[in-house]
Amino acid sequence: MKTKLYLLAFCIVFVFADSLAQITIVLRPGAETGKDAIIASCVPCGYNNMNGGSSAEFFACAWTNGGAESNGRGLIEFDLTAIPANSTIIKAILSLYYNPESSNGSHSCLSGSNASLLKRITEPWLENVVTWDNQPATTDTNAVTLPASVTFYQDYPYIDVTDLVTDMIKFPTRSFGFMLKVAYEHYYRRMIFASSDHADTTLHPKLEITYKSGLGCQEPGASESIRLFPNPNEGRFTISNIGNFIYSVDVYDGYGARVYHEKVKSENEEINLFNLPKGIYFVRMALEKGVVTKKVSIY
């Protein structure tokens, strides 16, 4: 009975401590690490089989080309692996910026509203392979509407995608980014933004996520099989695990802010925190079943 009470207390203490911490990450990758593409439907033009993975634009349109229907859609995916699977998403804001160098013109409501939809992509896709004909499936669940533009050159710097990102964290095997499409694909309507390949980095798409990381209860006996040494240390230590596969390591400071994240690559993982101030930190290790949190002192 004493052992059970101790484990319960351990769980409550760390879940309570972490529940007070809200962590914010800003994702704004450039051309090297960003993943976005445009696709178009025009069959007579051959666009339906063309890939736009290196385009400086990210757009949604309903248009024509030489009299043939030429709808366009944008796909974008951010790397969310730094967010623990059991996290609670507090807020997720996507910012898209007009591309002033577009060869396709500006936002357009020529035939009616250019209101567009952001939908969750549910199938994998490759940036330099995706086309209109092999585009991934999407879901309407929690789709977000971008209201019609009021100027030709409008930025959309505060798109609330909290529910979409919540679904992405909850269903990682069915979540592969966002698709942008005109809500009513009836020409002539268009929204046009800069992609992560644009030369101006201040125009790159940005996703800002605030979340709470739920630590969860550790498995009985799991803590004893994981060693963290030396402790105290000067900012470098090793995590050794026996019989418990560790997926990732997160380090939190005394205020509950995450200051380090790493995917584990070996049974003896060296952690380097030389850049952090001296003090007490909490090392959270995600296991196959549950988590283990240990305290480390840097002097």
N, C-alpha and C positions, 0 to 999 in steps of 0.2 A: 504494500500500500504506500509506503514512504517513497518508493521509487516512482510510482505512477504520479504521485502528487508533485514530486520534484520535476518530472518531465513536463507536466502540465504548466507548472509555474514558469519553467524555462521558455516554453512556447509563448505564453501570455506576455512575458516581459519583452521579448524581442518583437512580437507582432505589434504590441502597443508602441514600442519605441519607433518602429519603422513607419507605423501608420501616421505619425506626426510629420514625417518627411515627405515633401513634395519635390520631385526631381524634374528638372526641365532640360530637354535636349533640343538642339537646333540642327536640323539636317538640311544642308544646302550643298550638295555635291557639284563638282565641275565636270568638265568633259571627260576626264580620266575615269571617274568613279560613278558618274551619273548614269541613270538608265531611263531613257525616254525615247519615244519614236512617234512619227506621224504615219498614218495610212490613208489611202484614198481609194474610191470605188470605181473610177472611170475605166471601164473595160476597153472601149475603142482607143483610149490613150495609152493603155498598158499600165496605168497606175495601180490597178488591182493586184498586180504581182510585183510592184516596186516597193522597196524598203526605204524608210526615211529615218533610220536610226541615228544618222549623223547630222540631221537637220538642226539648224539654229532656232527653229520654230517649234512651238507646241500649240496646236490649234484644234478647233472644231468648226466645221463648216458644212453648209448645204449649198452647192453651187453647180455650175455647168462648165464644160470645157468643149468648145466646138459644137455646142448643142447637145452634148451627152451629159448625163447626170454624173456629177463628180463630188460626192460627199467625202468629207475628211474627218478623221477622229485622232485624238492624241492619247498616248499611253505613257504612264510614268509610274515608276516603282522606287520607293525609298527603302533603304536597309534598316529594318526595325529590330535586328537581332540583339541590339544592346538593351532592349527592354525585356525584363524577365516575363516569362509566360503568364504568371499569375498576377501581373500588375493591374491596377485600376487606372484607367485613363481619365484624368481630370479634365483636360482640355487638349484639343489638337487643332491647330490653325495652319491652313495651307495658304501661301501667298503666291500669286501669279502676276507677272509683270508684262505689260504690252511690249511688243517687239517693234521699235521705231524704224528698224531697217528691213522690215518685211517686204518682199517682192510681191506678196499677195494682197497688199493693201492694208486696210485697217479693219476694226470691228465694223460689222454691217448689219443693219436691220432693214435692208432694202425692200424685202417683201413681207416683213413682219418681225416679231420679237426674235432676237437671237439668244434668248435664255437657253442655258446649256445645263447638262447634267454631268455630275461626277459619280461614277459607279465603281463598285469594287470588282476588280478582275479576279476570277475564280480559277483560272488555269495558267500554268507557266507560259512564259513567252520570252523570246530572245531579242534583244535590242536590234541586232543587225540581221535578223532573219524575218521578223514579223511583217506581214503584209495584210492587205484587206482580206484576201482569200483565206489566210490561215490565222486570222485574228482570234485571240482567246475569248472564252465566254465571260460574261459578266452577270451580276445579280442586281436587281432593283432594290434589294433590301437596304434601307437607310441611305438611298441615293440622295445626293445634295444638289440643289438647284442654284446655279449662278444666275442672278437676275439679269434681265436685258441691260446692255450697256446704255449709258446716257451720253457718252461722248465717244468719238472715234478712237481715242487713244487711252482708254481707261485701264488703270491697274485694278486688280482684285486682290488687295493685300490682307484681307481678313475673312477667309472662307472657313467656316466652322465645320470640320470633318471629324469631330469627336466620336460620333457613333460609328463612322466608317473605320476609323483607326481602332476603336474598341473591338469591332468585329475582326479586324486583321490580327490583333493579338489573341483573340479568343479562338479563331479558326485559321491558324497559320498554314495549314495544308490546302486551304481554299482561298488564299489571299495573296495576290501578286500585283498589288498596286491599284492605281486609279485609271479609269478611262474617261476622257472628256468627249462628249458628243453634243451636238445641238439637240435640244429637247424635241423639236419638231423639224425633222430633216426635209424641209421644203424650201427649195432655193428661192431667194438669195439671202442667206443669213450666215454670219461668221463671227467667231471670236478668235483672236490671234495673239499669242504670247511668245515670250522667249523661252527657249529650252536650256538645259544644262550645258549644251554645246555652244551657246552664244558667247561671243568674245567679251561682252560686258558682264563681269561676274555679279554686279549688283542687280542684274535682271534675272538671275537664275531662280527657278522655283525653290521655295523654302517651306519646310514643314517643321513647325515648332510644337513639341509635345510635352505636356506636363502630366506626370503620373505618380502614383504611390506604388511602391514595390512591396507586395505582401510577402513576408518571409516564410510563412507557413511553419508547421511543426516538424521537428526532425524525427527521424526514425530511431527507436530505442537501440542503443549500442553503436549508432553511426558515428557519433562524435569521437568515441574511443578509437575508431579505426583510422581516423584522420589526424595527422600530426602537422603542427605548424612550428617551424624552428629556423633559426634561434628566436627566442622571444623572452625578453625584449631584444630589439635589434636597431640598427642604424638606418633602416629603410629598405633592406633586402632580406627576404626570408624565403623558405621553401615550404611548399605544401606537399606532404606525402600521404597518399591514400592507399589503403589495403582492402581490397574486396568491395570498394564503393566507387563506382565510376562518377567522376565529377564533370559536369557539363560546362560550368562557367564559374568564375570567381568575381564577386563584386566587393568593393571596399567602401565603407561609409565612415565619415568623420563623426565627431561627437554631437554634431547638430543634425545628423541624419541625412546629410547630402552625400550622394554617391560621388566618389573621387577617382574610382578606378574600375575598369571592366576588362575582363580577358576570358576568351574561350580556352579551356584547358586542353593541352596537346600531349601531355605525358603523365605518368604516375607520380613523377616528382617535378612539380611545377615551381619555377622560381619567380617570385613576385618582386618587382623593383618599384619602390615608392620613395626614392631618393628626393624627388621633387616636392614632397609633401612636408609641411611643418611637423615638428616634434609633437607627440601627443598620443592619445589613445584612439584606436580605430577598431571597427568591427568588420571582420572578414566573413562574408556570406558565400557559402558554397552550395550551388544547386546540384543535387544528386539525382540519381535515377528515381528514387523515392524520397520525397521530402527535401529538406535542406539542413545544413549545419552552419551555425554561426559561432565564430570564435573571436576573442578579443586579442589584439596585438598592440604592443607598446613600442613606439619609435622614439628613440632618445638622441 
